[in-house]
Amino acid sequence: MDQLAAMRAFVRVVETGTFTRAADLLDMPKPTVTKLIQQLEAHLRAKLLNRTTRRVSVTMDGAAYYERALRLLDELSELDTSLTLAQARPSGRLRVDCSSSLAISVIIPALHEFHARYPDIQLDLGLSDRAADLIGENLDCAVRAGEIADQSLIARRVGEMQLITCATPDYLARFGTPSHPRDIENGHQIVAYRPALGGRVLPMVYQNRSETIEVSGRYTVALNDGMGYLAAGLAGHGIMQLPTFMARAPIADGRLVPLLLDWCTAPKPLHIVYPPNRHLSNKVRVFVDWLAELLARDDLVLMPGGLLRGCRPQPLAADSAA
């Protein structure tokens, strides 16, 4: 049995859902694909696929084998690519996890530029504020804000972002405008951000040239997604701290009013992280370089016209990139 051919045939059958379509993509007769799958199942002594006259489905053993086989085939493809002229033209599927807010506000609008440079890269972009399991979910890399808690990951710092405090005009008409961060804890409500279900609500942190203040206000809604957080703030549910790249448009069109401009927060670092035992492929390298270039052009720390008047202090904690 040609095990590599059998693995490729199995992966294509899983992805297409039919032997006929897999055979077309592999440019081989359908009976050959069927024989390869049968040989693979006999070799593994496990049933990988359930077959009926109408559809093909994957067994539990087949699903587990698919993930490992896909990873091995991708790594083999990268190894072959690294020894050919294709090294100068990266290709293949790139799996990236990123927060929905950064992706929607900054990355996705600029993707046409990335694909113009690297037309052979197919980007699978997962949007979530949770900390994805890079190895378990077979991801190539992830974009993360803040300090890196998992010290087993390799991290490259690609930029930083600044938070700004905002509320809607309607909210301020009902509750008044705070003149000091401590005012938020008295007679106001906030939109709370809770990174994970069961975790603690993150406090609002403020700094000026002489002091640092943590504020924990009263909230009626807490969210764990950046775009949901923004939507709750725009609906008038309270005061919020959000990245300046998310606040620019609603401040410009009057939907949000910036608050406490004489105070600021320490810029949050942005990293791309990847597993230490995974080869840093050329497609990951070019994506990391492109993203660092994009963030350097689109300064996520500053607001147009110098709106943030407060200090720009050093980060409260050292960069934890490995």
C-alpha positions in Angstrom: 0.0 0.0 0.0 1.1 3.5 -0.8 0.3 5.0 2.6 0.8 8.6 1.6 -1.5 8.2 -1.4 -4.0 6.5 0.9 -3.8 9.3 3.4 -4.3 11.9 0.7 -7.3 10.0 -0.7 -8.9 9.7 2.7 -8.4 13.4 3.5 -10.0 14.3 0.1 -13.0 12.0 0.7 -13.6 13.5 4.1 -13.4 17.1 2.8 -15.6 16.5 -0.3 -18.0 14.0 1.3 -17.9 11.7 -1.8 -15.6 9.3 -3.4 -16.5 10.6 -6.9 -15.5 14.2 -6.1 -12.3 13.1 -4.3 -11.3 11.0 -7.3 -11.8 14.1 -9.6 -9.7 16.3 -7.4 -7.0 13.6 -7.1 -7.2 12.9 -10.9 -7.5 9.2 -10.4 -10.2 6.6 -11.0 -12.9 6.2 -8.4 -12.1 2.5 -7.9 -8.5 3.4 -7.1 -9.7 5.8 -4.4 -12.0 3.1 -3.0 -9.2 0.6 -2.9 -6.8 3.0 -1.2 -9.3 3.7 1.6 -10.0 -0.1 2.0 -6.2 -0.7 2.3 -5.8 2.1 4.8 -8.6 0.7 7.0 -7.1 -2.8 6.8 -3.7 -1.4 7.7 -5.0 0.5 10.6 -7.5 -2.2 11.6 -10.1 0.5 12.1 -13.2 1.7 10.3 -12.6 5.3 9.1 -15.7 5.9 7.0 -19.4 4.9 7.1 -20.7 4.5 3.6 -24.3 4.5 2.3 -25.7 4.8 -1.2 -26.3 8.5 -0.6 -23.4 9.8 1.6 -20.2 9.2 3.3 -19.7 10.1 7.0 -16.6 9.9 9.2 -16.4 7.6 12.2 -14.9 8.7 15.5 -11.7 6.9 14.7 -11.8 8.5 11.2 -12.2 12.0 12.6 -9.2 11.6 14.9 -7.1 10.1 12.0 -8.2 12.9 9.7 -6.8 15.7 12.0 -3.5 13.9 12.4 -3.2 13.0 8.7 -4.1 16.6 7.6 -1.3 17.9 9.9 1.2 15.4 8.6 0.3 16.1 4.9 0.6 19.9 5.5 4.0 19.5 7.1 5.2 17.3 4.3 3.9 19.9 1.8 5.8 22.6 3.6 9.0 20.4 3.6 8.7 19.9 -0.1 8.0 23.6 -0.7 11.0 24.7 1.3 13.3 22.8 -1.1 11.8 24.2 -4.3 11.3 27.5 -6.0 7.9 27.7 -4.4 9.7 29.0 -1.3 9.7 32.4 -2.9 5.9 32.1 -3.4 4.3 30.8 -0.2 1.2 28.7 -0.7 -1.2 26.4 1.2 -3.8 26.8 3.9 -3.0 29.1 6.8 -5.1 28.7 10.0 -5.1 31.8 12.2 -7.1 32.6 15.3 -7.9 36.2 16.1 -10.3 38.4 18.1 -13.3 39.4 16.1 -12.8 43.1 16.9 -9.3 43.3 15.5 -10.1 41.1 12.6 -13.2 43.0 11.5 -11.8 46.5 12.2 -8.3 46.2 11.0 -7.2 42.9 9.4 -10.1 41.9 7.1 -10.4 45.4 5.4 -6.7 45.0 4.4 -6.7 41.4 3.3 -7.0 42.3 -0.4 -3.4 43.6 -0.1 -2.2 40.4 1.6 -3.8 38.3 -1.1 -2.4 40.5 -3.9 1.1 39.7 -2.5 0.4 36.0 -1.7 -2.3 34.8 -4.0 -1.6 31.1 -3.3 -2.2 31.3 0.5 -5.7 30.3 1.6 -6.5 32.0 4.9 -8.8 30.2 7.4 -9.5 33.0 10.0 -11.2 31.9 13.2 -12.8 34.8 15.1 -13.0 34.5 18.9 -11.8 36.3 22.0 -11.1 33.0 23.8 -7.6 31.6 24.0 -7.7 28.9 21.4 -5.8 25.6 21.8 -3.3 26.0 19.0 -2.2 22.3 19.0 -5.6 20.7 19.7 -7.3 22.8 17.1 -4.5 22.4 14.5 -3.9 26.2 14.2 -0.7 27.6 12.7 -0.8 30.8 14.8 -3.0 33.1 16.8 -3.1 36.9 17.3 -3.4 37.8 21.0 -3.6 41.0 23.0 -2.0 41.5 26.4 0.6 39.5 28.2 1.1 35.9 27.2 0.0 33.6 30.0 1.1 30.4 28.4 4.9 30.6 28.5 5.2 27.4 26.4 4.2 29.4 23.3 6.6 31.2 21.1 5.5 34.8 20.7 6.4 37.7 18.5 5.3 41.2 19.4 3.7 42.8 16.3 2.2 46.0 17.7 0.2 47.5 20.6 -3.2 49.0 21.2 -4.6 51.7 23.4 -8.0 51.8 25.2 -10.3 54.8 25.4 -13.3 55.4 27.6 -16.6 56.1 25.8 -20.4 56.3 26.3 -23.3 57.3 24.1 -24.8 60.8 24.2 -28.1 59.3 25.4 -26.4 57.5 28.3 -24.6 60.7 29.4 -27.8 62.6 29.2 -29.4 60.2 31.7 -26.5 59.6 34.0 -24.2 62.6 33.6 -20.5 62.8 32.5 -17.8 61.4 34.9 -14.9 63.9 35.5 -12.7 61.3 37.4 -12.4 57.5 37.1 -13.8 57.1 40.6 -17.0 58.7 39.5 -17.8 55.6 37.5 -18.3 53.7 40.7 -20.9 56.1 41.9 -24.2 56.5 40.1 -23.0 55.0 36.8 -23.1 51.7 35.1 -20.6 50.0 32.8 -20.5 47.5 30.1 -18.4 44.7 31.6 -15.9 42.5 29.8 -15.5 39.0 31.1 -12.9 37.1 29.0 -14.2 33.6 29.9 -17.4 32.3 31.3 -16.8 31.8 35.0 -13.9 34.2 35.0 -13.7 37.6 36.7 -14.9 40.8 35.1 -11.9 42.8 34.1 -11.5 46.1 35.9 -11.0 49.4 34.1 -7.5 50.6 34.7 -6.5 54.3 34.5 -3.2 56.1 34.8 -2.0 59.7 34.9 1.5 60.9 35.6 1.2 60.2 39.3 -1.2 57.4 40.1 -2.8 54.2 38.8 -6.5 53.5 39.6 -8.6 50.3 39.1 -12.3 50.9 38.7 -14.9 48.2 39.1 -18.3 49.7 38.3 -21.8 48.3 38.5 -23.0 46.5 35.3 -26.2 45.1 33.9 -24.5 43.1 31.1 -21.1 41.4 30.8 -19.7 40.1 27.5 -16.8 38.0 26.3 -16.6 39.2 22.7 -15.2 42.6 21.6 -17.9 43.2 18.9 -20.7 42.3 21.3 -19.1 44.6 23.9 -19.1 47.5 21.4 -22.7 46.7 20.5 -23.8 46.8 24.1 -22.1 50.2 24.6 -23.7 51.6 21.4 -27.1 50.4 22.8 -26.5 52.7 25.8 -25.9 50.0 28.5 -23.1 51.9 30.1 -19.6 53.3 30.0 -17.0 51.2 28.4 -13.2 51.0 27.6 -12.5 49.8 24.1 -9.6 49.8 21.7 -9.2 53.1 19.8 -9.3 51.3 16.5 -12.9 50.3 17.4 -13.8 53.7 18.7 -12.7 55.9 15.8 -15.7 55.6 13.6 -18.5 55.8 16.3 -16.7 58.8 17.8 -16.3 60.5 14.4 -20.0 60.1 13.6 -21.3 61.1 17.1 -22.6 57.7 18.3 -20.0 57.7 21.1 -18.5 60.5 23.2 -14.9 60.1 24.5 -14.5 60.5 28.3 -11.7 61.0 30.8 -9.2 62.1 28.1 -6.7 63.3 30.7 -6.3 59.7 31.8 -5.0 56.8 29.8 -4.2 53.1 30.0 -0.9 51.3 29.4 -0.8 50.2 25.8 -1.6 46.5 25.4 0.9 44.5 23.4 -0.2 42.5 20.4 1.5 39.2 19.8 1.4 36.4 17.2 1.9 33.1 19.0 2.6 29.6 17.7 3.6 26.3 19.3 7.3 25.8 20.0 7.4 22.3 18.4 5.9 23.5 15.1 8.1 24.5 12.1 7.6 28.2 11.4 6.5 27.8 7.8 7.1 30.4 5.1 3.4 31.2 4.9 3.3 32.0 8.6 6.4 34.1 8.3 5.0 36.3 5.5 1.7 36.7 7.4 3.5 37.8 10.6 5.6 40.2 8.6 2.6 41.6 6.8 0.6 42.0 10.0 3.4 43.8 11.7 3.7 46.1 8.7 -0.1 46.7 8.7 -0.2 47.6 12.4 2.8 49.9 12.0 0.9 51.9 9.4 -2.4 51.8 11.3 -1.3 53.1 14.7 -3.7 51.4 17.1 -2.5 53.5 20.0 -3.3 57.0 18.8 -6.6 58.7 17.9 -6.7 61.1 14.9 -6.0 64.6 15.9 -4.4 63.7 19.2 -7.7 63.1 20.9 -6.1 61.3 23.8 -4.5 64.0 25.9 -3.3 61.8 28.8 0.1 60.3 29.3 1.5 57.4 27.4 3.2 55.5 30.2 5.3 52.4 29.9 3.3 49.2 30.2 2.5 48.1 33.7 4.1 44.7 33.2 7.0 43.6 31.1 6.4 42.1 27.7 6.0 38.3 28.2 6.8 37.3 24.7 9.0 34.2 24.7 
